[in-house]
Amino acid sequence: MNFRKSLTDTLRKEDGQIALILAFAFLALLGAIGGSFLYRMRLEQRAASNYQDSVKAHYLAEAGIERATAELRNDNNEYDDLYESWALGFKETWEEGKYSVYYEEKEESKERLGIFDEAAKININAVGMNNYNDGWTPYEISLAAIEVLNKKLSSDVIKAIIVYRYGPDGAPGVKGVDDDEDNSLLQTDGIDNDADGKIDELDEGIDEPDEFRPQQPYGDDNPFDTVEEIKLVPGIGEVIFNEIKGYLTIYSYDKNLDKEGKLRININKAPPSKISQALQEVGMPAEKAEQIAVNIVDFRDEDNFPTAYQGKYGIERTPYINEVMPNFTTSVRVAVEELIEGGVEFLKDKIKGEIKKKLKEKMKGIVPVLEKEIEKSTSSKEEELKKGVQRIIEDYQPLKEENKIITKLFRLLGDKTAQAAEKKPPKKAKIEIEIEWIELFNPYEVPCEIGGWQIKTSLGTRALGGKISSRSYRLIFNMVIAMPGLNIGKEILGDNKDTVILRNKRRNIVDKVSYSSYGLPWSAWEKNDPRNREFASILPGGSPGFRNWFWMPEVGEGKNKNDYSSFYVKDKPFANIGEIGFIHCEEWRTIRLEQGGEWQILDKITVADPPEKPVQGRININTASKQVLEALPGIDSILSQAIINYGNSKKRPFNEIGEILQILLLARLGSNGKDDDKDGYTDEEDEREAIFRSLSNLITTRSNCFTVISRGEVVKNDEIVAERKIKAVIDRGSLPIKIKYYRELSED
């Protein structure tokens, strides 16, 4: 009993201990489960908090993008510049979060925060690598000119970038096909459209840069869809890409809008009325604007018929009225006995001798062409002169004896008629002579046909014919001889005043000029610049057949008496807006595109066709780096630095592209003592404008596309607990504003 009881007690005791152990084990298990649950809860809570912070950081980064979009939308300046608020960046704190679109030098990051102008970069879908340029399209911006690319890439790799976008056949569009059907136009437009150094070759327009259209590709063309795609070009990897990507874009484009946001006019197609209106909008007087407008039309067209608008006539490669002699008079007295003996030949010699004597007196010499005209005109009047001589002889010879007796009888009877008849006739006859001339001058380097042309004055019309050689004269000579009882010839010019009109065979007015001489004899009206519509001087004798006494190129752009550098008429379309500097506007003057010149008109014009179509790849000279500027034709490291210094010195931008002409160094080709354009003249105005012409179509001062990199951060207890970056490309040139690229960036 005792043993059993003892055993029972022992078992009961052990069961209690086991139960206790089990209880403790159970409690421990529950504790472990609870702890694990609490830990997992804590992890979940932290994960949820992290996710929440991450979402907050993302939205903060997006807030930066929205703020940047608003900044760009509200930026209404006519320019974009690195001194503007959008370029300086911004950041803002919200409770426990903040966003930043602001670059700090101390930060090291693969992607810099901020807003970046895409027009400050090279558009790899638009540029080329050729050395030739006519200033036609951004294809003439050279990818090979960027120093950093030259250091990192061989010329073959740079060429491969261009070829990559043309697809497997290596040609823009479909190889060997005129995809855009402009071959007939491009091979006759007088422009080096493909930047190959040749103008109007037979195949120009086939497999040419203008057939590559990133938005609507032809054939197998393969435009870059992102800048990152350039890594697929052989020879470019991740490392090199990261070093060159800051210079490249696919987004830049420029609208053909002026500072007021109005569409520019195409000077290759606009009528004179629209051109004149545009010029007047920049302050040009109406009369001058109208003359320049017709000159622009006649510079570009090939018909050689002057354009007329508002009483103004354009300048073509034609002759012009250069000098007018309205009233050169003299007289000859000849003895009747000499006429009886010498006849008409004697009178002709007497007339020619007297004219030459008077001309020599007034002109200090007589030119061969005038002597020839006097001889020709006198000889042509021989038959009429014979009649005049015969009349003089008949009227002036003494009375016969039988007539004297009859006359005496009548005199005794007091007949007054008989008394008059009995008087002795004079021994000499007086002959009045007037010569006139209108001189035409062809100042161009090519002969000018004038067959079927006319000179018209208030007294009649004179037909013209033949041609005038290069830089030669044509004298339209006229002689009027007044003999007793007979007038030979007819005046063509009014002695006191007249208007002289030169018309071509289509009866277009080529030149029109008036004078008022107040009856002064022997005085010729002369022009300085033959293209001018007014006479510049009046002086005795004139200068028929040779250069006018008042020929003074130095009052304008010319350097000396032989300077014809401003007489250029292209008769082909403008290749760039800089060519407007060739347009004649005043005496010995073309439009001046240089410091202090008339460059404001450049903001109103374009050669883009149609103007409504944006131009890919123009570079913003306000925001581009030194390296990118050097990709422009004619811009080296010295000039690129001068462009940057110009903006930095003023802390303000170029307001319009023409303002770049305020940089004196841009005109250096016109001050180096060389004939840079090989036209026979050195240091002329069109050489000073040459660099600008080549880049005038390729630059802008306002941009449309911007890359924004924004960072959002959540900060707790002075510790960043979440961070996100977003990269977006904003196109503010579209309505509404578009996001052309959007990506959340991975951590640096």
C-alpha positions in Angstrom: 0.0 0.0 0.0 2.7 2.3 1.0 4.7 1.5 -2.1 1.7 2.0 -4.4 0.9 5.2 -2.7 4.4 6.4 -2.9 4.5 5.5 -6.6 1.2 7.2 -7.2 2.4 10.3 -5.4 5.6 10.3 -7.5 3.7 9.9 -10.7 1.4 12.7 -9.7 4.4 14.9 -8.9 6.1 14.1 -12.3 2.8 14.7 -14.2 2.6 18.1 -12.6 6.1 18.9 -13.5 5.6 17.7 -17.1 2.4 19.7 -17.3 4.3 22.7 -16.0 7.0 22.1 -18.5 4.5 21.7 -21.2 2.8 24.8 -20.1 6.0 26.7 -20.2 6.8 25.2 -23.5 3.4 26.2 -24.8 3.8 29.7 -23.4 7.3 29.8 -25.0 5.8 28.7 -28.3 3.1 31.3 -28.0 5.7 33.9 -27.1 7.8 32.9 -30.1 4.8 33.0 -32.4 3.8 36.3 -30.9 7.3 37.7 -31.2 7.5 36.4 -34.8 4.2 37.9 -35.5 5.2 41.2 -33.9 8.5 41.2 -35.9 6.6 40.4 -39.1 4.1 43.1 -38.2 7.0 45.5 -37.6 8.5 44.5 -41.0 5.2 44.9 -42.7 4.7 48.2 -41.0 8.1 49.3 -42.1 7.6 48.0 -45.6 4.3 49.8 -45.7 5.9 52.9 -44.4 8.8 52.6 -46.9 6.3 52.0 -49.7 4.3 55.0 -48.5 7.5 57.1 -48.3 8.5 55.8 -51.8 5.1 56.8 -53.2 5.5 60.2 -51.5 9.0 60.6 -52.9 7.6 59.7 -56.4 4.8 62.2 -56.1 7.3 64.8 -54.9 9.5 64.2 -57.9 6.4 64.5 -60.1 5.6 67.7 -58.3 9.0 69.0 -59.5 8.1 68.0 -63.1 4.8 69.8 -62.8 6.5 72.9 -61.4 9.0 72.8 -64.2 6.2 72.5 -66.8 4.5 75.5 -65.3 7.7 77.5 -65.3 8.3 76.7 -69.0 4.6 77.4 -69.9 4.7 80.8 -68.2 8.1 81.8 -69.8 6.8 84.1 -72.4 10.1 85.8 -73.3 11.1 85.9 -77.0 14.3 84.1 -76.0 15.6 81.3 -73.7 18.7 81.9 -71.8 20.7 80.3 -68.9 20.0 83.4 -66.7 16.3 82.8 -66.7 14.6 81.3 -63.6 13.8 78.0 -65.3 17.5 77.5 -66.0 18.6 78.3 -62.4 16.3 75.6 -61.1 14.3 75.4 -57.9 13.5 73.3 -54.8 10.8 73.3 -52.2 10.1 71.6 -48.9 6.7 70.2 -47.8 6.5 69.0 -44.2 8.5 65.8 -44.2 9.2 65.9 -47.9 10.9 68.0 -50.6 11.5 68.1 -54.3 14.5 69.5 -56.2 15.0 70.5 -59.8 18.2 72.2 -58.9 21.8 71.2 -59.5 24.4 71.5 -56.8 28.1 71.2 -57.6 28.8 69.1 -54.5 26.5 66.4 -55.8 27.9 63.5 -57.8 25.2 61.9 -59.9 24.9 60.1 -63.2 21.9 62.4 -64.0 22.1 66.0 -62.9 19.0 67.6 -61.5 17.7 70.6 -63.4 16.0 71.8 -66.6 18.1 71.5 -69.7 17.5 73.0 -73.1 17.4 70.4 -75.9 18.2 73.1 -78.5 21.6 73.5 -76.7 22.5 70.1 -78.1 23.2 68.4 -81.4 20.2 66.7 -82.9 21.5 63.3 -84.2 18.5 63.0 -86.4 19.2 66.2 -88.2 22.9 67.0 -88.4 25.6 65.8 -90.8 29.4 65.9 -91.0 30.2 67.7 -94.2 32.6 70.6 -94.5 30.6 72.4 -97.3 27.8 74.8 -96.4 25.4 77.1 -98.1 23.6 77.8 -94.9 20.6 75.8 -96.2 19.6 73.3 -93.4 20.9 72.0 -90.1 22.4 69.1 -92.0 25.3 71.5 -92.4 25.9 71.5 -88.6 28.8 69.1 -88.3 28.7 66.3 -85.8 32.4 65.8 -86.5 33.2 69.4 -85.2 32.4 68.6 -81.6 35.8 68.2 -79.9 34.6 65.7 -77.3 33.3 63.4 -80.0 36.5 63.7 -82.0 38.5 62.7 -79.0 36.3 59.7 -78.2 35.2 58.6 -81.6 36.9 58.1 -84.9 35.6 59.7 -88.1 34.3 56.2 -89.2 32.2 56.0 -86.0 30.9 59.5 -86.5 30.0 58.6 -90.0 28.4 55.4 -88.7 26.0 57.5 -86.6 24.8 59.2 -89.7 24.5 56.0 -91.7 22.7 54.2 -88.8 19.6 56.4 -89.2 19.5 55.7 -92.9 18.8 52.0 -92.3 20.3 49.0 -94.1 20.5 50.5 -97.6 22.7 53.4 -96.2 20.7 56.1 -98.0 18.0 58.5 -96.9 14.7 57.1 -98.0 14.7 54.4 -100.6 18.1 54.2 -102.2 18.1 55.6 -105.8 14.6 56.9 -105.5 13.4 60.6 -105.5 11.2 59.9 -102.5 9.9 63.5 -102.0 9.8 64.2 -105.8 12.0 67.4 -105.7 14.9 66.4 -107.9 13.8 68.7 -110.7 13.6 71.6 -108.3 16.8 71.0 -106.3 18.9 70.6 -109.4 17.9 74.0 -110.7 17.6 76.2 -107.5 21.2 77.4 -107.3 21.7 76.0 -103.8 24.0 73.3 -102.5 21.1 71.5 -100.9 23.1 68.4 -99.9 26.2 70.2 -98.6 28.6 68.3 -100.9 30.3 71.3 -102.5 28.4 71.0 -105.8 25.5 73.1 -106.9 22.6 71.8 -109.1 24.2 68.5 -110.0 21.8 66.2 -112.0 21.0 63.8 -109.1 20.6 66.5 -106.5 17.4 65.6 -104.7 17.9 61.9 -104.9 19.2 60.2 -101.8 19.7 63.6 -100.2 19.5 64.6 -96.5 16.1 66.2 -97.0 14.6 62.8 -97.7 15.3 61.7 -94.2 12.2 62.5 -92.2 12.3 61.2 -88.6 8.5 61.8 -88.1 7.5 60.0 -91.3 10.4 57.9 -92.5 10.7 56.6 -96.1 11.7 53.1 -96.9 14.1 51.5 -94.4 15.1 54.7 -92.6 15.7 54.2 -89.0 15.6 57.4 -87.0 16.9 57.4 -83.4 13.9 57.0 -81.1 16.0 57.9 -78.0 19.4 59.3 -77.5 20.3 56.0 -75.7 19.8 54.2 -79.0 23.1 55.6 -80.2 24.8 52.9 -78.0 23.8 50.4 -80.7 26.1 52.1 -83.2 29.3 50.1 -83.5 32.2 51.7 -81.6 29.9 53.3 -78.9 29.3 51.6 -75.7 28.0 52.5 -72.2 31.2 54.2 -71.1 31.6 56.5 -74.2 27.8 57.1 -74.3 27.9 58.5 -70.8 30.7 60.9 -71.8 29.0 62.2 -74.9 25.2 62.0 -74.1 25.1 65.6 -72.7 25.9 67.0 -76.2 23.2 65.0 -78.0 19.4 65.1 -78.5 16.7 63.9 -80.8 14.1 66.5 -79.7 15.2 69.9 -80.7 13.2 71.8 -83.2 12.4 75.5 -84.0 9.3 77.3 -85.1 9.6 80.0 -87.7 8.0 82.6 -85.5 9.2 86.2 -84.8 9.5 87.8 -81.4 5.8 88.6 -81.4 5.0 85.0 -82.1 3.8 85.7 -85.6 4.7 83.4 -88.5 7.7 84.7 -90.5 7.3 85.3 -94.2 9.2 83.2 -96.8 11.2 85.7 -98.9 11.5 83.1 -101.7 7.7 83.2 -102.2 6.1 86.2 -100.5 4.8 89.0 -102.8 6.1 92.6 -102.4 3.2 93.7 -100.3 3.9 91.1 -97.5 7.6 91.7 -97.6 7.1 95.5 -97.4 4.7 95.1 -94.5 7.2 92.9 -92.6 10.0 95.4 -93.1 7.8 98.3 -91.9 7.0 96.3 -88.7 10.7 96.7 -87.7 10.6 100.5 -88.2 11.6 100.8 -91.9 10.0 103.8 -93.7 7.3 102.7 -96.1 9.0 104.1 -99.2 12.2 102.3 -98.5 10.4 99.1 -97.5 8.5 99.1 -100.8 11.7 99.5 -102.8 13.5 96.8 -100.9 10.5 94.5 -101.3 10.6 94.6 -105.1 14.4 94.3 -105.0 14.0 91.1 -103.0 11.6 89.6 -105.5 13.8 90.5 -108.4 16.9 89.1 -106.6 15.3 85.7 -106.4 13.3 85.4 -109.7 14.8 84.5 -113.0 12.6 86.4 -115.4 14.8 89.6 -115.6 11.6 91.7 -115.7 11.5 94.3 -112.9 8.8 93.8 -110.4 6.5 96.9 -109.8 4.8 97.8 -106.6 3.5 101.1 -105.3 5.4 103.0 -108.0 8.7 101.2 -107.2 10.6 99.1 -109.7 12.9 96.2 -108.8 16.5 95.9 -109.6 17.4 93.2 -112.2 20.6 92.5 -114.2 19.7 95.2 -116.8 21.0 98.5 -118.1 20.0 101.7 -116.3 19.6 105.4 -117.3 23.0 106.8 -116.3 23.0 110.3 -117.8 20.7 112.8 -119.6 21.8 115.8 -121.6 18.6 117.7 -122.4 19.8 120.9 -124.0 23.3 121.2 -125.5 23.0 124.1 -128.0 25.3 126.0 -130.3 24.9 127.9 -133.6 26.7 128.3 -136.9 26.9 131.3 -139.2 27.8 130.6 -142.8 28.4 132.9 -145.8 26.0 132.3 -148.6 28.9 132.4 -151.1 30.5 129.6 -149.1 27.4 127.5 -149.3 27.1 128.1 -153.0 30.7 127.0 -153.4 30.9 124.2 -150.8 27.4 122.9 -150.8 26.1 120.4 -148.2 29.5 118.9 -147.4 30.8 122.3 -146.4 27.8 122.8 -144.1 28.1 119.3 -142.6 31.8 120.0 -141.8 30.9 123.4 -140.4 28.2 122.0 -138.1 30.4 119.1 -136.9 33.3 121.5 -136.3 31.2 123.9 -134.3 29.6 121.2 -132.2 33.0 119.7 -131.4 34.4 123.1 -130.5 31.5 123.7 -128.0 31.8 120.2 -126.6 35.5 120.6 -126.0 34.9 123.9 -124.3 32.3 122.4 -122.0 33.8 118.9 -121.6 37.5 119.4 -121.8 37.7 116.9 -124.5 35.5 114.8 -126.7 35.1 111.1 -126.4 35.2 108.8 -129.5 31.7 107.5 -129.0 30.2 111.0 -129.1 32.3 112.0 -132.1 31.0 108.9 -133.8 27.4 109.8 -133.0 27.8 113.4 -134.3 29.3 112.1 -137.5 26.5 109.5 -137.9 23.7 111.9 -137.1 25.0 114.6 -139.4 25.4 112.2 -142.3 21.9 110.8 -141.8 20.5 114.3 -142.3 22.3 114.9 -145.5 19.2 114.9 -147.8 17.4 117.3 -145.5 20.5 119.5 -145.2 20.6 119.7 -149.1 17.1 121.1 -149.1 18.0 123.6 -146.5 21.2 124.7 -148.3 19.2 125.1 -151.6 16.6 127.3 -149.8 19.3 129.5 -148.3 20.9 129.9 -151.6 17.6 130.8 -153.3 16.5 133.2 -150.6 19.9 134.9 -150.0 21.3 135.4 -153.5 21.3 139.1 -154.9 18.4 140.4 -157.2 18.8 140.1 -161.0 19.1 143.4 -163.0 15.6 143.2 -164.5 14.2 142.7 -161.1 16.0 145.8 -159.8 14.4 148.0 -162.5 10.9 146.8 -161.6 11.6 147.1 -157.9 12.9 150.7 -158.4 9.7 151.7 -160.3 7.5 150.3 -157.6 9.6 152.1 -155.0 9.1 155.5 -156.8 5.4 154.8 -156.7 5.7 154.3 -152.9 5.0 150.6 -152.8 6.2 149.2 -149.5 6.6 145.7 -150.9 8.9 146.9 -153.5 10.9 148.8 -151.0 11.3 145.6 -149.0 12.2 143.5 -152.0 14.9 146.0 -153.0 16.8 145.6 -149.8 20.0 143.7 -150.0 19.8 140.2 -148.7 22.3 139.4 -145.8 25.5 137.7 -146.7 25.4 135.1 -143.9 22.8 132.6 -142.7 22.5 131.5 -139.0 21.9 127.8 -138.2 20.8 126.7 -134.7 21.9 123.3 -133.5 20.8 121.3 -130.5 22.1 117.9 -129.5 20.7 115.7 -126.8 21.6 112.3 -125.4 20.4 109.7 -123.0 23.1 107.3 -121.8 22.4 103.8 -120.7 24.9 101.8 -118.6 25.1 98.1 -118.0 27.0 97.7 -114.7 26.8 93.9 -114.6 29.3 91.3 -115.6 27.1 89.9 -118.4 25.9 91.5 -121.6 22.3 92.8 -121.6 20.0 92.4 -124.6 17.9 95.5 -125.3 16.2 94.5 -128.6 12.6 95.8 -128.6 13.2 98.1 -125.7 12.1 101.7 -125.6 13.0 105.1 -124.2 9.9 107.2 -123.6 9.8 110.9 -122.7 7.1 113.6 -122.8 8.1 114.4 -126.4 7.9 110.8 -127.8 9.4 107.3 -127.9 12.7 106.0 -129.3 13.1 102.3 -130.1 16.3 100.5 -129.0 18.0 97.4 -130.3 21.1 95.2 -130.0 22.9 94.5 -126.7 25.1 96.4 -124.3 28.3 94.7 -123.3 29.4 94.1 -119.8 30.1 97.3 -117.9 29.6 99.3 -121.1 27.5 102.3 -122.3 24.9 102.9 -125.0 24.4 106.5 -126.1 21.0 107.4 -127.5 22.0 110.5 -129.4 19.7 113.1 -131.0 20.4 116.2 -133.1 18.0 119.0 -134.1 19.1 121.5 -136.8 17.1 124.7 -137.3 17.8 126.4 -140.6 16.1 129.5 -142.0 12.6 128.2 -142.9 13.4 124.6 -142.1 13.7 122.4 -138.9 15.5 119.1 -139.3 14.8 116.5 -136.6 12.7 116.5 -133.4 13.7 116.9 -129.8 13.3 113.9 -127.5 14.0 115.7 -124.2 12.3 118.7 -122.7 14.7 121.6 -122.3 13.4 122.6 -118.8 12.1 119.3 -117.3 11.1 115.8 -118.3 10.7 112.2 -117.1 12.7 109.6 -118.9 11.3 106.0 -118.8 13.2 102.9 -119.9 11.0 100.0 -120.9 11.9 96.4 -121.8 10.3 94.5 -124.7 7.4 93.5 -122.4 6.9 97.1 -121.7 7.9 96.7 -118.0 9.4 99.8 -116.6 13.1 99.1 -116.0 14.1 102.6 -114.9 12.3 105.9 -114.5 14.0 109.2 -113.6 13.1 112.9 -113.7 15.0 116.1 -114.0 14.3 119.9 -113.9 17.1 121.9 -115.4 15.4 125.3 -115.6 16.5 125.7 -119.2 20.2 125.8 -118.4 22.1 124.8 -121.6 25.0 122.4 -121.8 24.3 120.8 -118.4 24.0 117.0 -118.1 22.2 115.2 -115.3 24.2 112.3 -113.9 23.7 109.4 -111.5 26.2 108.2 -108.9 24.9 104.7 -108.5 23.2 103.8 -111.8 20.5 101.7 -110.0 19.3 104.7 -108.1 16.1 106.4 -109.2 17.3 109.9 -108.9 20.0 112.0 -110.4 22.9 112.9 -108.1 24.5 115.9 -109.9 24.2 118.3 -112.8 27.3 119.7 -114.5 28.4 121.2 -117.8 29.2 118.8 -120.6 28.5 115.5 -118.8 30.5 112.3 -119.4 28.9 110.5 -122.4 30.5 107.1 -123.0 32.6 107.0 -119.9 32.2 106.9 -116.1 30.3 109.7 -114.5 32.2 112.5 -112.8 30.1 111.9 -109.7 30.9 108.1 -109.6 31.6 107.6 -105.9 31.3 104.0 -104.6 33.1 105.1 -101.4 29.9 106.9 -100.2 28.5 103.4 -99.6 30.2 100.0 -99.5 32.6 100.4 -102.4 36.3 100.8 -101.8 37.3 102.4 -105.1 36.2 103.5 -108.6 36.4 99.9 -109.8 34.3 98.4 -107.0 31.2 96.6 -108.4 30.8 94.3 -105.4 27.3 95.5 -104.6 25.9 94.8 -108.0 25.1 91.1 -107.3 21.7 89.8 -108.5 21.3 86.1 -107.9 18.3 85.2 -110.1 17.9 82.1 -107.9 16.1 81.5 -104.6 17.7 82.7 -101.3 19.7 79.9 -99.8 19.5 81.5 -96.4 18.1 84.6 -94.8 21.6 86.0 -94.5 21.6 86.5 -98.3 19.3 89.5 -97.8 22.5 91.4 -97.2 23.0 91.4 -101.0 19.9 93.5 -101.5 20.4 97.0 -102.8 18.7 99.6 -100.7 20.3 103.0 -101.1 23.0 104.7 -103.2 26.0 102.3 -103.3 24.4 100.4 -100.4 23.1 97.0 -99.7 21.3 96.0 -96.5 23.9 96.1 -93.8 24.1 92.9 -91.6 26.8 93.9 -89.2 27.2 95.7 -85.9 24.9 98.7 -85.9 23.3 97.5 -89.1 19.7 96.6 -90.2 19.8 93.1 -88.7 16.4 93.5 -87.0 14.7 92.6 -90.3 16.1 89.0 -90.0 13.5 88.3 -87.3 10.7 88.7 -89.8 11.9 86.4 -92.6 12.6 82.8 -93.4 13.4 80.6 -96.3 11.7 77.6 -94.7 9.0 76.1 -97.0 6.3 76.1 -95.8 7.0 78.4 -92.8 4.4 76.5 -90.8 6.7 73.4 -90.7 9.1 73.4 -87.8 12.8 73.0 -88.5 14.6 70.1 -86.8 18.0 70.7 -85.1 18.5 74.5 -85.0 20.9 75.5 -82.1 20.0 78.0 -79.5 23.0 80.4 -79.3 21.9 81.5 -75.8 22.1 78.1 -74.2 24.6 76.1 -76.3 28.0 75.2 -74.9 31.2 76.2 -76.4 31.7 72.8 -78.0 28.2 72.7 -79.5 28.6 76.2 -80.9 31.7 75.1 -82.7 29.6 72.6 -84.7 28.1 75.6 -86.6 29.7 76.5 -89.9 32.5 79.1 -89.6 32.5 79.1 -85.7 35.9 78.2 -84.2 36.9 78.2 -80.5 37.6 82.0 -80.6 34.3 82.9 -82.1 32.3 80.4 -79.8 33.9 82.0 -76.8 33.1 85.5 -78.1 29.4 84.4 -78.5 29.4 83.2 -74.9 31.2 86.3 -73.6 28.6 88.6 -75.3 25.8 87.1 -73.2 27.8 86.8 -70.0 29.1 90.4 -70.2 25.5 91.8 -70.3 23.9 89.1 -68.1 21.2 89.0 -70.9 20.6 87.0 -74.0 20.5 87.4 -77.7 16.9 88.6 -78.1 16.9 87.5 -81.8 19.3 85.8 -84.1 20.3 89.0 -85.9 21.8 90.3 -82.7 24.7 87.9 -83.1 25.9 90.4 -85.7 26.7 92.8 -82.9 29.8 90.6 -82.3 32.6 92.4 -84.2 34.6 89.2 -84.6 31.8 87.6 -86.7 32.8 90.1 -89.5 36.5 89.1 -89.5 36.5 87.8 -93.1 35.9 91.3 -94.2 39.0 92.7 -92.5 41.8 90.3 -93.2 43.1 91.8 -96.5 42.0 88.7 -98.5 39.6 88.1 -101.3 37.8 85.4 -99.3 34.9 85.0 -101.7 37.1 85.1 -104.9 35.1 87.8 -106.6 38.0 90.2 -107.3 37.4 92.5 -104.3 38.9 92.4 -100.8 37.4 93.2 -97.4 33.9 94.1 -98.8 30.7 94.1 -96.9 29.5 90.7 -98.2 32.7 89.1 -96.9 32.0 90.6 -93.5 28.6 88.9 -93.6 29.8 85.6 -95.0 30.0 83.7 -91.6 26.6 84.9 -90.6 25.1 83.8 -93.9 26.4 80.3 -93.5 24.8 79.9 -90.0 21.7 82.2 -90.3 19.3 79.3 -91.1 20.8 77.1 -88.4 20.4 79.1 -85.2 17.6 80.2 -82.9 17.2 82.1 -79.6 14.1 80.4 -78.3 13.6 76.7 -77.6 10.7 74.3 -77.4 11.9 71.1 -75.8 13.4 70.7 -72.4 14.6 67.8 -70.4 13.6 68.0 -66.7 15.2 65.8 -64.0 13.4 66.1 -60.7 14.2 64.4 -57.4 11.7 63.8 -54.6 12.8 63.0 -51.0 11.1 62.0 -47.8 13.0 63.2 -44.7 12.4 61.9 -41.2 14.6 62.9 -38.2 17.0 64.6 -40.6 17.4 61.4 -42.5 16.4 60.7 -46.1 14.2 57.7 -45.9 12.9 57.6 -49.5 14.2 59.1 -52.8 12.9 59.0 -56.3 14.1 60.7 -59.6 12.0 61.3 -62.7 13.3 62.3 -66.1 10.9 63.9 -68.6 11.2 65.7 -71.9 8.7 68.5 -72.1 7.6 69.9 -75.4 6.1 73.3 -74.7 5.9 74.1 -78.4 2.8 72.0 -78.8 -0.7 72.9 -77.6 -1.4 71.4 -75.2 2.1 70.9 -73.8 3.3 67.3 -74.4 5.5 64.9 -72.4 7.6 63.3 -75.2 9.7 61.1 -72.8 9.1 59.9 -69.2 11.1 57.5 -67.1 11.7 57.0 -63.4 15.4 56.7 -63.0 17.1 54.0 -61.0 19.2 54.9 -58.0 22.7 56.3 -58.9 
